[in-house]
Amino acid sequence: MRRTKQEDGFWVAPEVPGLELHQAAYTRWTFPKHSHDVFSLCAYDAGAQSMHLQGQRVLASVGSLLAVS
């Protein structure tokens, strides 16, 4: 899959329109409430992330696969 780089670790694959990819490593980082214009698929290979989705607290850790539209 060819990558087209965007800003700050985000890229899109022209072969899969509407899918965003992001590779990152955060330590004690908080994002403000936000949304995405496209489908996001998150695979966790290290660490964990706690978030609120659709009014519920979700914990994603190593081995988790999270799909957000």
C-alpha positions in Angstrom: 0.0 0.0 0.0 1.6 3.3 -1.1 1.5 6.0 1.5 0.7 9.6 0.8 2.0 11.6 3.8 0.0 14.2 5.5 0.7 16.2 8.6 1.8 14.9 12.0 2.0 11.2 11.3 -1.3 10.9 9.4 -1.4 9.5 5.9 -4.0 8.2 3.5 -3.8 5.4 1.1 -5.1 6.4 -2.3 -6.1 2.7 -2.9 -8.5 2.9 0.1 -10.5 6.2 -0.1 -12.0 7.4 3.1 -9.6 5.6 5.4 -7.0 7.6 7.5 -3.9 6.0 9.0 -2.0 7.4 12.0 1.1 6.0 13.7 2.0 7.6 17.0 3.4 7.1 20.5 1.9 9.3 23.2 2.8 9.6 26.9 0.2 11.2 29.1 -1.4 13.0 26.2 -5.0 14.3 26.2 -6.9 15.2 23.0 -9.8 17.6 23.2 -13.2 16.3 22.1 -13.1 16.0 18.3 -14.4 14.0 15.4 -12.9 12.6 12.2 -14.2 13.2 8.6 -13.3 9.6 7.6 -13.3 6.1 9.0 -10.5 5.5 11.6 -9.1 2.1 12.3 -6.8 1.9 15.4 -4.5 -1.1 16.1 -2.6 -1.0 19.4 0.7 -2.8 19.5 2.0 -1.1 22.7 0.6 0.8 25.7 -3.1 1.7 26.2 -5.6 4.5 25.6 -8.7 5.4 27.5 -11.4 7.4 25.7 -15.1 8.2 25.7 -17.0 6.9 22.7 -20.8 7.3 22.4 -21.1 8.1 26.1 -19.1 5.1 27.3 -15.5 4.9 28.6 -13.5 2.6 26.4 -10.0 1.2 27.2 -8.0 0.0 24.3 -4.8 -1.9 25.1 -2.2 -4.1 23.3 -3.9 -6.3 20.8 -7.0 -4.1 20.6 -8.5 -3.1 17.3 -10.8 -0.1 17.4 -13.0 1.1 14.5 -14.4 4.6 14.7 -16.6 6.2 12.1 
